[in-house]
């Protein structure tokens, strides 16, 4: 981590993102209907862990909204945590949706500045960051689409930069099928979701979705969706 413009400002080499995965078992028992949201980014792991423990409150949830609501830091360390090693908060709503909060780490690709307590300092006029996500769904291994992963590929101050990066993040020559939002055949309808910039299918059948997301502000924005092949 390097210092810039005084001792209180830092340019961290890595960013720590609090991520929320919502799995909608209420509409699909396979768990294929899921969405990842990046709730906030910090410049230190300690700050990210502190925020993550109460991240659902940041999008206006309360413990009363859930049938089950567990914060790993508040649990008895002598008892096993059964919700996954990377999960810091686990919640289950009354209709069966599961909410998993964890932390993902990426390089600081835009050299964002952070305060000494880990808060990201956005440039004047910016209210939030934009995140470039790659969602991989292996329909060959599981036709339901439940076998899927989401990775944060980059963090951007400006939405236009994130969309530019999304459109060039995959090489069309490496895929059996390659679709970009804005291609002529999709003028009437883009079937892969408004946040998705690119959809590609490999020779072996894996589906890749490149999306640009911003943090949700209200709990009604936090809802899973199905990806279409």
Residue frames as a rotation matrix with the C-alpha (Angstrom) as fourth column:
UNK 1
0.583 0.813 0.000 0.00
0.813 -0.583 0.000 0.00
0.000 0.000 -1.000 0.00
UNK 2
-0.499 -0.805 0.322 1.54
0.811 -0.564 -0.154 3.33
0.305 0.184 0.934 -1.02
UNK 3
-0.006 0.441 -0.898 0.96
0.720 -0.620 -0.310 6.77
-0.693 -0.649 -0.314 0.46
UNK 4
-0.414 -0.097 0.905 -0.18
0.790 -0.532 0.305 9.78
0.452 0.841 0.297 -1.52
UNK 5
-0.167 0.335 0.927 -0.75
-0.012 -0.941 0.338 13.41
0.986 0.045 0.162 -0.54
UNK 6
-0.169 0.057 0.984 -0.15
-0.901 -0.413 -0.131 13.01
0.399 -0.909 0.122 3.17
UNK 7
-0.919 -0.362 0.158 -0.35
-0.393 0.800 -0.454 10.25
0.038 -0.479 -0.877 5.74
UNK 8
-0.394 0.842 0.369 -4.14
-0.368 0.224 -0.902 9.93
-0.842 -0.491 0.222 5.78
UNK 9
0.601 0.586 -0.544 -4.55
-0.722 0.105 -0.684 9.00
-0.344 0.804 0.485 2.10
UNK 10
-0.351 -0.679 0.644 -3.48
-0.306 0.734 0.607 5.66
-0.885 0.016 -0.465 0.66
UNK 11
0.159 0.349 -0.924 -3.56
-0.977 0.191 -0.096 3.92
0.142 0.918 0.371 -2.71
UNK 12
0.167 -0.087 0.982 -4.13
-0.521 0.838 0.163 0.26
-0.837 -0.539 0.095 -1.78
UNK 13
-0.794 -0.495 -0.353 -2.78
-0.572 0.411 0.710 -2.41
-0.206 0.766 -0.609 -4.10
UNK 14
-0.810 0.562 -0.167 -5.95
0.454 0.782 0.427 -4.44
0.371 0.270 -0.889 -3.56
UNK 15
-0.506 0.760 0.409 -9.61
-0.778 -0.606 0.163 -3.66
0.372 -0.236 0.898 -3.04
UNK 16
-0.973 0.225 -0.041 -11.91
0.213 0.824 -0.525 -5.62
-0.085 -0.520 -0.850 -0.75
UNK 17
-0.609 0.792 -0.043 -15.50
-0.565 -0.395 0.724 -5.89
0.557 0.465 0.688 -1.95
UNK 18
-0.691 0.525 0.497 -18.43
-0.262 0.459 -0.849 -6.89
-0.674 -0.716 -0.179 0.22
UNK 19
-0.756 0.392 -0.525 -20.60
-0.493 0.187 0.849 -9.10
0.431 0.901 0.052 -1.98
UNK 20
-0.326 0.768 0.551 -24.12
-0.589 0.291 -0.754 -10.36
-0.739 -0.570 0.358 -1.45
UNK 21
-0.914 0.126 -0.387 -25.36
-0.244 0.591 0.769 -13.47
0.325 0.797 -0.510 -3.24
UNK 22
-0.257 0.908 0.331 -29.12
-0.791 -0.001 -0.612 -13.99
-0.556 -0.419 0.718 -3.26
UNK 23
-0.980 -0.018 -0.199 -30.33
-0.123 0.840 0.529 -17.50
0.158 0.543 -0.825 -4.14
UNK 24
-0.334 0.939 0.085 -34.04
-0.941 -0.326 -0.092 -17.78
-0.059 -0.111 0.992 -4.85
UNK 25
-1.000 -0.010 0.026 -34.98
-0.011 0.999 -0.046 -21.30
-0.026 -0.047 -0.999 -3.77
UNK 26
-0.394 0.919 -0.017 -38.60
-0.139 -0.078 -0.987 -20.14
-0.908 -0.387 0.159 -3.53
UNK 27
0.482 0.576 -0.660 -38.95
-0.717 -0.174 -0.676 -20.17
-0.504 0.798 0.329 -7.33
UNK 28
0.527 -0.387 -0.756 -36.28
-0.495 0.584 -0.644 -22.73
0.691 0.714 0.116 -8.28
UNK 29
0.946 -0.064 0.318 -35.28
-0.251 0.479 0.841 -25.48
-0.206 -0.876 0.437 -5.86
UNK 30
0.674 -0.732 0.099 -32.06
0.671 0.551 -0.496 -26.14
0.309 0.401 0.862 -7.82
UNK 31
0.397 -0.521 -0.756 -30.55
0.475 -0.588 0.655 -22.81
-0.785 -0.619 0.014 -6.73
UNK 32
-0.240 -0.491 0.837 -29.95
0.969 -0.072 0.236 -21.71
-0.056 0.868 0.493 -10.32
UNK 33
0.469 0.499 0.729 -31.88
0.528 -0.820 0.221 -18.47
0.708 0.282 -0.648 -9.82
UNK 34
0.410 -0.437 -0.801 -29.21
0.815 -0.220 0.537 -16.34
-0.410 -0.872 0.266 -8.14
UNK 35
0.670 -0.213 0.711 -27.65
0.302 -0.797 -0.524 -12.91
0.678 0.566 -0.470 -8.37
UNK 36
-0.051 -0.754 -0.655 -24.49
0.998 -0.069 0.002 -11.35
-0.047 -0.653 0.756 -6.94
UNK 37
0.833 0.267 0.485 -24.53
0.271 -0.961 0.063 -7.74
0.483 0.079 -0.872 -5.74
UNK 38
-0.353 -0.918 -0.178 -21.44
0.765 -0.173 -0.621 -5.74
0.539 -0.356 0.764 -4.78
UNK 39
0.592 0.717 -0.367 -22.55
0.783 -0.406 0.471 -3.70
0.189 -0.566 -0.802 -1.78
UNK 40
0.940 -0.342 -0.014 -19.42
-0.326 -0.908 0.264 -1.67
-0.103 -0.244 -0.964 -1.02
UNK 41
0.537 -0.838 -0.097 -15.66
0.494 0.406 -0.769 -1.52
0.684 0.365 0.632 -1.56
UNK 42
0.951 -0.307 -0.023 -12.95
-0.139 -0.493 0.859 -0.84
-0.275 -0.814 -0.511 1.01
UNK 43
0.501 -0.846 -0.180 -9.20
-0.585 -0.178 -0.791 -0.37
0.638 0.502 -0.584 0.91
UNK 44
-0.629 -0.681 0.375 -8.46
-0.751 0.407 -0.520 -2.65
0.202 -0.609 -0.767 3.87
UNK 45
-0.495 0.412 -0.766 -9.66
0.135 0.906 0.400 -6.11
0.859 0.094 -0.504 4.80
UNK 46
-0.828 0.159 -0.537 -10.42
0.550 0.046 -0.834 -5.03
-0.108 -0.986 -0.126 8.37
UNK 47
-0.724 0.577 -0.376 -12.78
-0.502 -0.816 -0.286 -2.29
-0.472 -0.018 0.881 7.16
UNK 48
-0.462 0.546 -0.699 -14.48
-0.655 0.322 0.684 -4.68
0.598 0.774 0.209 4.73
UNK 49
-0.634 0.199 -0.747 -15.05
0.448 0.882 -0.145 -7.30
0.630 -0.426 -0.649 7.45
UNK 50
-0.860 0.307 -0.408 -16.51
0.247 -0.448 -0.859 -4.72
-0.447 -0.839 0.309 9.81
UNK 51
-0.555 0.662 -0.505 -18.92
-0.800 -0.592 0.103 -3.47
-0.230 0.461 0.857 7.14
UNK 52
-0.591 0.291 -0.752 -19.81
-0.392 0.711 0.584 -6.95
0.705 0.640 -0.306 5.87
UNK 53
-0.909 0.198 -0.366 -21.06
0.407 0.608 -0.682 -8.06
0.087 -0.769 -0.634 9.28
UNK 54
-0.271 0.844 -0.463 -23.90
0.360 -0.357 -0.862 -5.53
-0.893 -0.400 -0.207 9.01
UNK 55
-0.963 -0.247 -0.105 -24.06
-0.002 -0.384 0.923 -5.11
-0.268 0.890 0.369 5.23
UNK 56
-0.493 0.841 0.223 -27.71
0.804 0.342 0.487 -6.14
0.333 0.420 -0.844 4.89
UNK 57
0.147 0.523 -0.840 -28.66
0.774 -0.589 -0.232 -3.15
-0.616 -0.616 -0.491 7.02
UNK 58
-0.656 -0.498 -0.567 -27.03
0.067 -0.787 0.613 -0.91
-0.752 0.364 0.550 4.41
UNK 59
-0.896 0.439 -0.068 -29.74
-0.107 -0.065 0.992 -1.89
0.431 0.896 0.105 1.93
UNK 60
-0.467 0.732 0.496 -32.45
-0.847 -0.531 -0.014 -1.43
0.253 -0.427 0.868 4.58
UNK 61
0.111 0.450 -0.886 -32.98
0.057 0.887 0.458 -4.99
0.992 -0.101 0.073 5.74
UNK 62
-0.036 -0.130 0.991 -33.47
-0.978 -0.199 -0.061 -5.80
0.206 -0.971 -0.120 9.40
UNK 63
-0.930 -0.340 0.139 -33.15
-0.366 0.891 -0.267 -9.07
-0.033 -0.300 -0.953 11.30
UNK 64
-0.325 0.899 0.294 -36.96
-0.242 0.222 -0.945 -9.20
-0.915 -0.378 0.145 11.47
UNK 65
0.192 0.364 -0.912 -37.09
-0.959 -0.128 -0.253 -9.55
-0.209 0.923 0.324 7.68
UNK 66
-0.304 -0.477 -0.825 -35.61
-0.667 0.724 -0.173 -13.05
0.680 0.498 -0.538 7.96
UNK 67
0.830 0.516 -0.215 -36.57
-0.279 0.716 0.640 -16.39
0.484 -0.471 0.738 9.39
UNK 68
0.609 -0.746 -0.269 -32.86
0.764 0.460 0.453 -17.09
-0.214 -0.481 0.850 9.98
UNK 69
0.790 -0.419 0.448 -30.24
-0.150 -0.840 -0.521 -14.33
0.595 0.344 -0.726 10.42
UNK 70
0.796 -0.564 -0.220 -26.72
0.516 0.443 0.733 -15.23
-0.315 -0.697 0.644 11.52
UNK 71
0.753 -0.653 0.086 -23.56
-0.545 -0.691 -0.475 -13.13
0.369 0.311 -0.876 11.70
UNK 72
0.526 -0.558 -0.642 -20.42
0.366 0.830 -0.421 -15.26
0.768 -0.014 0.641 11.88
UNK 73
-0.456 -0.779 0.430 -18.54
-0.047 -0.462 -0.886 -12.80
0.888 -0.425 0.174 14.10
UNK 74
-0.153 0.498 0.854 -21.33
-0.935 -0.353 0.039 -13.07
0.321 -0.792 0.519 16.69
UNK 75
0.685 0.445 -0.577 -21.43
-0.332 0.896 0.296 -16.87
0.649 -0.012 0.761 16.73
UNK 76
0.709 -0.435 0.556 -19.80
-0.454 0.322 0.831 -19.05
-0.540 -0.841 0.031 19.37
UNK 77
0.134 -0.725 -0.676 -16.38
-0.974 0.029 -0.224 -19.94
0.182 0.688 -0.702 17.86
UNK 78
-0.638 -0.364 0.678 -16.56
-0.569 0.817 -0.097 -23.32
-0.519 -0.448 -0.728 19.58
UNK 79
0.202 0.799 0.566 -19.54
0.074 0.564 -0.823 -24.29
-0.977 0.208 0.055 17.44
UNK 80
-0.587 -0.468 0.660 -19.16
0.642 0.227 0.732 -25.18
-0.492 0.854 0.168 13.74
UNK 81
-0.215 0.455 -0.864 -20.20
-0.524 -0.801 -0.291 -22.59
-0.824 0.390 0.410 11.14
UNK 82
-0.259 0.198 0.945 -22.20
0.439 0.896 -0.067 -24.54
-0.861 0.397 -0.319 8.56
UNK 83
0.715 0.681 -0.157 -22.80
0.232 -0.443 -0.866 -21.85
-0.659 0.583 -0.474 5.91
UNK 84
0.740 -0.492 0.458 -19.46
0.547 0.044 -0.836 -21.89
0.391 0.869 0.302 4.06
UNK 85
0.028 -0.848 -0.529 -15.94
0.975 -0.094 0.203 -20.74
-0.222 -0.521 0.824 4.88
UNK 86
-0.804 -0.433 0.408 -16.23
0.550 -0.802 0.233 -17.50
0.226 0.412 0.883 2.93
UNK 87
0.068 0.929 0.364 -19.68
0.419 -0.357 0.835 -16.55
0.905 0.095 -0.414 4.25
UNK 88
-0.909 -0.414 0.054 -19.70
0.166 -0.475 -0.864 -13.85
0.383 -0.776 0.500 6.95
UNK 89
-0.562 0.814 0.149 -23.49
-0.635 -0.309 -0.708 -13.40
-0.530 -0.492 0.691 7.13
UNK 90
-0.920 0.385 -0.079 -26.18
0.245 0.719 0.651 -15.96
0.307 0.579 -0.755 6.35
UNK 91
-0.605 0.796 -0.004 -29.89
-0.500 -0.384 -0.776 -15.13
-0.620 -0.468 0.630 6.21
UNK 92
-0.870 0.448 0.207 -32.97
0.471 0.629 0.618 -16.97
0.147 0.635 -0.758 4.99
UNK 93
-0.747 0.652 0.128 -36.16
-0.647 -0.758 0.085 -15.06
0.152 -0.019 0.988 4.23
UNK 94
-0.345 0.706 0.619 -39.59
-0.472 0.439 -0.764 -16.39
-0.811 -0.556 0.181 5.10
UNK 95
0.697 0.618 -0.363 -40.23
-0.610 0.245 -0.754 -17.27
-0.377 0.747 0.548 1.44
UNK 96
0.808 -0.359 0.467 -37.05
0.355 0.930 0.101 -19.37
-0.470 0.084 0.879 1.16
UNK 97
0.747 -0.607 0.273 -34.55
0.008 -0.403 -0.915 -16.97
0.665 0.685 -0.296 -0.43
UNK 98
0.601 -0.633 -0.488 -31.03
0.757 0.257 0.601 -17.23
-0.255 -0.731 0.634 0.99
UNK 99
0.888 -0.346 0.302 -28.70
-0.229 -0.904 -0.361 -14.25
0.398 0.252 -0.882 1.44
UNK 100
0.594 -0.775 -0.215 -24.95
0.793 0.521 0.316 -14.92
-0.133 -0.358 0.924 1.66
UNK 101
0.943 -0.320 0.096 -22.53
-0.306 -0.942 -0.140 -12.07
0.135 0.102 -0.986 2.46
UNK 102
0.561 -0.827 0.028 -18.80
0.746 0.520 0.415 -12.46
-0.358 -0.212 0.909 1.86
UNK 103
0.522 -0.495 -0.695 -15.72
-0.369 -0.865 0.340 -10.58
-0.769 0.079 -0.634 0.68
UNK 104
0.738 -0.346 0.579 -14.01
0.671 0.467 -0.576 -10.71
-0.071 0.814 0.577 -2.73
UNK 105
0.281 -0.755 -0.593 -10.56
0.081 -0.597 0.798 -9.24
-0.956 -0.272 -0.107 -3.45
UNK 106
0.733 -0.101 0.672 -9.36
0.679 0.073 -0.730 -7.66
0.024 0.992 0.122 -6.70
UNK 107
-0.463 -0.886 -0.001 -6.44
0.883 -0.461 0.090 -5.49
-0.081 0.041 0.996 -7.82
UNK 108
0.200 0.446 -0.873 -7.01
0.361 -0.861 -0.357 -1.73
-0.911 -0.244 -0.333 -7.59
UNK 109
-0.049 -0.264 0.963 -7.17
0.968 0.223 0.111 -1.30
-0.244 0.938 0.245 -11.37
UNK 110
0.496 0.257 0.830 -8.04
0.549 -0.833 -0.070 2.43
0.673 0.490 -0.554 -11.26
UNK 111
-0.568 -0.812 -0.134 -5.63
0.587 -0.286 -0.757 3.34
0.576 -0.509 0.639 -8.43
UNK 112
0.444 0.820 0.362 -8.48
0.191 -0.481 0.856 4.43
0.875 -0.311 -0.370 -6.19
UNK 113
-0.589 -0.636 0.498 -7.55
-0.281 -0.417 -0.864 6.31
0.757 -0.649 0.067 -3.02
UNK 114
0.363 0.664 -0.653 -8.56
0.512 0.444 0.736 5.17
0.779 -0.601 -0.178 0.46
UNK 115
0.454 -0.177 0.873 -8.40
-0.700 -0.677 0.227 6.78
0.551 -0.714 -0.432 3.88
UNK 116
-0.603 -0.791 0.103 -6.34
-0.663 0.425 -0.616 5.19
0.444 -0.439 -0.781 6.62
UNK 117
-0.464 0.498 0.733 -9.49
-0.564 0.473 -0.678 3.54
-0.684 -0.727 0.061 8.02
UNK 118
-0.744 -0.001 0.668 -10.21
0.331 0.868 0.369 1.84
-0.580 0.496 -0.646 4.70
UNK 119
0.359 0.920 -0.156 -12.92
0.311 -0.275 -0.910 4.08
-0.880 0.278 -0.385 3.22
UNK 120
-0.270 -0.387 0.882 -12.64
0.954 0.016 0.300 4.62
-0.130 0.922 0.364 -0.54
UNK 121
-0.197 0.129 -0.972 -12.40
0.081 -0.986 -0.147 8.28
-0.977 -0.108 0.184 -1.56
UNK 122
0.207 0.363 0.909 -14.35
0.916 0.255 -0.311 8.77
-0.345 0.896 -0.279 -4.78
UNK 123
-0.820 -0.477 0.316 -13.49
0.567 -0.750 0.340 11.59
0.075 0.458 0.886 -7.19
UNK 124
-0.702 0.555 -0.447 -15.66
-0.182 -0.746 -0.640 14.68
-0.689 -0.368 0.625 -6.96
UNK 125
-0.276 0.722 -0.634 -19.09
-0.960 -0.244 0.140 14.06
-0.053 0.647 0.761 -8.45
UNK 126
-0.451 0.084 -0.889 -18.96
-0.266 0.938 0.223 10.26
0.852 0.337 -0.400 -8.20
UNK 127
0.135 0.617 0.775 -21.50
-0.968 -0.084 0.236 8.68
0.211 -0.782 0.586 -5.84
UNK 128
0.589 0.039 0.807 -20.66
-0.347 0.914 0.209 4.99
-0.730 -0.403 0.552 -6.31
UNK 129
-0.545 -0.827 -0.142 -18.46
-0.592 0.259 0.763 2.57
-0.594 0.500 -0.631 -8.23
UNK 130
0.582 0.629 -0.515 -19.31
-0.811 0.410 -0.416 0.38
-0.050 0.660 0.749 -11.20
UNK 131
-0.131 -0.592 0.796 -18.31
-0.552 0.710 0.437 -3.27
-0.824 -0.382 -0.419 -11.19
UNK 132
0.006 0.027 -1.000 -17.43
-0.940 0.340 0.004 -5.51
0.340 0.940 0.027 -14.11
UNK 133
0.015 0.118 0.993 -18.63
-0.659 0.748 -0.079 -9.04
-0.752 -0.653 0.088 -13.38
UNK 134
-0.482 -0.095 -0.871 -18.08
-0.750 0.559 0.354 -12.31
0.453 0.823 -0.341 -15.22
UNK 135
0.117 0.624 0.773 -20.77
-0.783 0.537 -0.314 -14.93
-0.611 -0.568 0.551 -14.58
UNK 136
-0.663 -0.389 -0.640 -19.97
-0.694 0.640 0.330 -18.45
0.281 0.663 -0.694 -15.74
UNK 137
0.219 0.798 0.561 -22.72
-0.807 0.471 -0.355 -21.07
-0.548 -0.375 0.748 -16.01
UNK 138
-0.820 -0.532 -0.211 -21.89
-0.566 0.703 0.429 -24.68
-0.080 0.472 -0.878 -16.86
UNK 139
0.203 0.979 -0.029 -25.07
-0.955 0.191 -0.226 -26.17
-0.215 0.074 0.974 -18.30
UNK 140
0.048 -0.241 -0.969 -23.18
-0.528 0.818 -0.230 -29.31
0.848 0.523 -0.088 -19.35
UNK 141
-0.875 -0.444 -0.192 -22.39
-0.058 0.489 -0.870 -30.21
0.480 -0.751 -0.453 -15.75
UNK 142
-0.634 0.729 -0.258 -25.88
0.516 0.151 -0.843 -29.26
-0.576 -0.668 -0.472 -14.55
UNK 143
-0.562 0.444 0.698 -28.71
0.705 -0.185 0.685 -28.51
0.433 0.877 -0.209 -16.95
UNK 144
0.449 0.772 -0.450 -30.51
0.894 -0.384 0.233 -26.48
0.007 -0.506 -0.862 -14.29
UNK 145
0.288 -0.427 0.857 -27.77
0.236 -0.836 -0.496 -23.84
0.928 0.345 -0.140 -14.36
UNK 146
0.990 0.141 0.021 -27.13
0.010 -0.215 0.977 -24.12
0.143 -0.966 -0.214 -10.63
UNK 147
0.340 -0.938 -0.071 -23.42
0.826 0.262 0.499 -24.72
-0.449 -0.229 0.864 -11.21
UNK 148
0.589 -0.084 0.804 -22.32
0.489 -0.755 -0.437 -21.12
0.644 0.650 -0.404 -11.68
UNK 149
-0.035 -0.661 -0.749 -19.66
0.943 -0.271 0.195 -18.73
-0.332 -0.700 0.633 -10.46
UNK 150
0.848 0.240 0.472 -19.38
0.390 -0.887 -0.249 -14.94
0.359 0.395 -0.845 -10.44
UNK 151
-0.018 -0.919 -0.393 -16.08
0.972 -0.108 0.207 -13.06
-0.233 -0.378 0.896 -10.36
UNK 152
0.834 0.154 -0.530 -15.39
0.108 -0.987 -0.117 -9.33
-0.542 0.040 -0.840 -10.13
UNK 153
0.405 -0.672 0.620 -13.12
0.914 0.276 -0.298 -8.50
0.029 0.687 0.726 -13.08
UNK 154
-0.622 -0.639 0.452 -12.71
0.623 -0.754 -0.208 -4.76
0.473 0.152 0.868 -12.49
UNK 155
0.170 0.598 -0.784 -13.84
0.885 -0.442 -0.145 -1.68
-0.433 -0.669 -0.604 -10.57
UNK 156
-0.530 -0.301 0.792 -14.52
0.742 -0.617 0.262 1.63
0.410 0.727 0.551 -12.32
UNK 157
-0.726 0.256 -0.638 -15.49
0.239 -0.776 -0.584 5.15
-0.645 -0.577 0.502 -11.31
UNK 158
-0.432 0.525 -0.733 -17.24
-0.783 -0.622 0.016 5.86
-0.448 0.581 0.680 -14.61
UNK 159
0.305 0.677 0.669 -19.97
-0.167 0.730 -0.663 3.66
-0.938 0.090 0.336 -16.06
UNK 160
0.840 0.008 -0.543 -18.77
-0.540 -0.093 -0.836 4.31
-0.058 0.996 -0.074 -19.62
UNK 161
-0.181 -0.977 -0.109 -15.32
-0.964 0.199 -0.178 2.92
0.196 0.073 -0.978 -18.77
UNK 162
-0.410 0.101 0.907 -16.88
-0.455 0.838 -0.299 -0.19
-0.790 -0.535 -0.297 -17.24
UNK 163
0.659 0.723 0.206 -19.02
-0.141 0.388 -0.911 -0.80
-0.739 0.571 0.358 -20.34
UNK 164
0.544 -0.562 -0.623 -16.03
-0.813 -0.167 -0.558 -0.26
0.210 0.810 -0.548 -22.63
UNK 165
-0.525 -0.770 0.363 -14.05
-0.842 0.531 -0.093 -2.81
-0.121 -0.355 -0.927 -20.63
UNK 166
-0.013 0.617 0.787 -17.01
-0.328 0.741 -0.586 -5.22
-0.945 -0.266 0.192 -20.69
UNK 167
0.837 0.449 -0.312 -17.23
-0.400 0.116 -0.909 -5.19
-0.372 0.886 0.277 -24.48
UNK 168
0.395 -0.770 -0.501 -13.54
-0.673 0.129 -0.729 -6.10
0.626 0.625 -0.467 -24.91
UNK 169
0.116 -0.362 0.925 -13.15
-0.939 0.263 0.220 -8.45
-0.323 -0.894 -0.309 -21.94
UNK 170
0.242 -0.001 0.970 -13.61
0.073 0.997 -0.017 -11.62
-0.968 0.075 0.241 -24.04
UNK 171
-0.665 -0.521 -0.535 -12.08
-0.542 -0.156 0.826 -12.53
-0.514 0.839 -0.179 -27.40
UNK 172
0.357 0.913 -0.199 -14.85
-0.812 0.198 -0.549 -13.48
-0.462 0.358 0.812 -29.87
UNK 173
0.066 -0.402 -0.913 -12.47
-0.830 0.486 -0.274 -15.81
0.554 0.776 -0.302 -31.71
UNK 174
-0.864 -0.493 0.104 -12.30
-0.451 0.663 -0.598 -18.10
0.225 -0.563 -0.795 -28.66
UNK 175
-0.527 0.756 0.389 -16.05
-0.303 0.262 -0.917 -18.84
-0.794 -0.601 0.091 -28.51
UNK 176
-0.753 0.339 0.564 -18.53
0.629 0.623 0.465 -20.84
-0.193 0.705 -0.682 -30.56
UNK 177
0.273 0.847 0.456 -21.17
0.817 -0.455 0.356 -18.15
0.509 0.275 -0.816 -30.01
UNK 178
-0.647 -0.525 -0.553 -20.54
0.726 -0.644 -0.239 -14.50
-0.231 -0.556 0.798 -29.15
UNK 179
0.227 0.811 0.540 -23.17
0.799 -0.472 0.372 -11.79
0.557 0.347 -0.755 -28.68
UNK 180
-0.862 -0.424 -0.276 -22.71
0.506 -0.734 -0.452 -8.15
-0.011 -0.530 0.848 -27.73
UNK 181
0.172 0.896 -0.409 -25.50
0.755 -0.386 -0.530 -5.89
-0.633 -0.218 -0.743 -26.61
UNK 182
0.143 -0.073 -0.987 -25.98
-0.394 -0.919 0.010 -3.49
-0.908 0.387 -0.160 -29.49
UNK 183
-0.870 -0.388 0.306 -25.41
0.077 0.505 0.860 -6.07
-0.488 0.771 -0.409 -32.23
UNK 184
-0.753 0.554 -0.355 -27.84
-0.633 -0.466 0.618 -5.66
0.177 0.690 0.701 -35.14
UNK 185
-0.486 0.592 -0.643 -29.75
0.122 0.774 0.621 -8.88
0.865 0.224 -0.449 -34.41
UNK 186
-0.381 0.321 -0.867 -30.61
0.920 0.223 -0.322 -7.62
0.090 -0.921 -0.380 -30.92
UNK 187
-0.893 0.069 0.445 -32.02
0.003 -0.987 0.158 -4.21
0.450 0.142 0.882 -31.88
UNK 188
-0.007 0.995 0.095 -35.54
-0.305 -0.093 0.948 -5.26
0.952 -0.022 0.304 -30.90
UNK 189
0.890 0.331 0.315 -34.71
-0.405 0.254 0.878 -7.26
0.211 -0.909 0.360 -27.78
UNK 190
-0.286 -0.955 -0.072 -31.62
-0.644 0.248 -0.723 -8.17
0.709 -0.161 -0.687 -25.77
UNK 191
0.508 0.722 -0.469 -32.53
-0.230 0.639 0.734 -11.44
0.830 -0.265 0.490 -24.02
UNK 192
0.012 -0.645 -0.764 -29.76
0.601 0.615 -0.510 -11.59
0.799 -0.453 0.396 -21.41
UNK 193
0.418 0.207 -0.884 -30.67
0.889 -0.291 0.352 -8.80
-0.185 -0.934 -0.306 -18.97
UNK 194
0.927 0.077 0.368 -30.16
0.204 -0.925 -0.321 -5.06
0.316 0.373 -0.872 -18.95
UNK 195
0.695 -0.713 0.092 -26.89
-0.499 -0.387 0.775 -5.24
-0.517 -0.585 -0.625 -16.99
UNK 196
0.285 -0.578 0.765 -25.30
0.438 0.788 0.433 -7.79
-0.853 0.212 0.478 -19.36
UNK 197
0.253 -0.307 -0.917 -23.00
-0.681 -0.730 0.057 -6.41
-0.688 0.610 -0.394 -22.06
UNK 198
-0.321 -0.466 -0.824 -21.69
-0.894 0.437 0.100 -9.66
0.314 0.769 -0.557 -23.54
UNK 199
0.528 0.390 0.755 -22.87
-0.560 0.828 -0.036 -13.27
-0.639 -0.403 0.655 -23.75
UNK 200
-0.115 -0.624 -0.773 -20.60
-0.951 0.294 -0.096 -16.01
0.287 0.724 -0.627 -25.04
UNK 201
0.831 0.329 0.448 -20.69
-0.430 0.891 0.144 -19.80
-0.352 -0.312 0.882 -25.30
UNK 202
-0.206 -0.978 0.020 -17.53
-0.816 0.183 0.549 -21.91
-0.540 0.097 -0.836 -25.40
UNK 203
-0.334 -0.013 -0.942 -16.98
-0.749 0.611 0.258 -24.95
0.572 0.792 -0.214 -27.61
UNK 204
-0.860 -0.054 -0.507 -17.59
0.201 0.878 -0.435 -27.13
0.469 -0.476 -0.744 -24.54
UNK 205
-0.090 0.994 -0.068 -20.89
0.612 0.109 0.784 -25.43
0.786 0.029 -0.617 -23.69
UNK 206
-0.337 -0.036 -0.941 -20.02
0.878 -0.373 -0.300 -23.08
-0.340 -0.927 0.157 -20.83
UNK 207
0.444 0.552 0.706 -22.00
0.702 -0.704 0.109 -19.84
0.557 0.447 -0.700 -20.92
UNK 208
-0.546 -0.662 -0.514 -20.30
0.829 -0.517 -0.214 -16.56
-0.125 -0.543 0.831 -20.01
UNK 209
0.582 0.717 0.384 -22.12
0.704 -0.681 0.203 -13.34
0.407 0.152 -0.901 -19.14
UNK 210
-0.641 -0.761 -0.103 -20.20
0.739 -0.574 -0.353 -10.07
0.209 -0.302 0.930 -18.76
UNK 211
0.435 0.898 0.066 -22.23
0.777 -0.412 0.476 -7.58
0.455 -0.156 -0.877 -16.73
UNK 212
-0.699 -0.518 0.493 -21.84
0.190 -0.799 -0.570 -4.07
0.689 -0.305 0.657 -15.32
UNK 213
0.299 0.798 -0.523 -23.42
0.758 0.134 0.638 -3.53
0.579 -0.588 -0.565 -11.92
UNK 214
-0.393 -0.329 0.859 -23.64
-0.334 -0.819 -0.466 -0.78
0.857 -0.470 0.212 -9.33
UNK 215
-0.979 0.037 -0.202 -24.40
0.199 0.418 -0.886 -1.19
0.052 -0.908 -0.417 -5.62
UNK 216
-0.104 0.993 0.053 -28.11
0.667 0.030 0.745 -1.50
0.738 0.113 -0.665 -4.76
UNK 217
-0.750 -0.123 0.650 -29.58
-0.255 -0.852 -0.456 1.31
0.610 -0.508 0.608 -2.68
UNK 218
-0.116 0.802 0.586 -32.81
-0.992 -0.064 -0.109 -0.26
-0.050 -0.594 0.803 -1.45
UNK 219
-0.553 -0.130 0.823 -33.81
-0.346 0.934 -0.086 -3.80
-0.757 -0.332 -0.562 -0.54
UNK 220
0.562 0.806 0.186 -36.34
-0.131 0.309 -0.942 -3.99
-0.817 0.505 0.279 -3.39
UNK 221
0.488 -0.479 -0.729 -33.35
-0.869 -0.192 -0.456 -3.80
0.079 0.857 -0.510 -5.78
UNK 222
-0.613 -0.736 0.287 -31.88
-0.771 0.637 -0.012 -6.96
-0.174 -0.229 -0.958 -4.22
UNK 223
0.470 0.750 0.466 -33.62
-0.510 0.662 -0.550 -9.77
-0.720 0.021 0.693 -6.05
UNK 224
-0.479 -0.702 0.526 -32.28
-0.014 0.606 0.796 -12.70
-0.878 0.374 -0.300 -8.09
UNK 225
0.388 0.580 -0.716 -32.91
-0.801 -0.171 -0.573 -13.25
-0.455 0.796 0.398 -11.77
UNK 226
0.498 -0.169 0.850 -32.55
0.310 0.951 0.008 -16.12
-0.810 0.259 0.526 -14.20
UNK 227
-0.321 -0.654 -0.685 -29.88
-0.619 -0.403 0.675 -16.01
-0.717 0.640 -0.276 -16.90
UNK 228
0.767 0.629 0.125 -30.98
-0.270 0.494 -0.827 -17.23
-0.582 0.600 0.549 -20.31
UNK 229
-0.138 -0.797 0.587 -28.83
0.422 0.489 0.763 -19.34
-0.896 0.353 0.268 -22.59
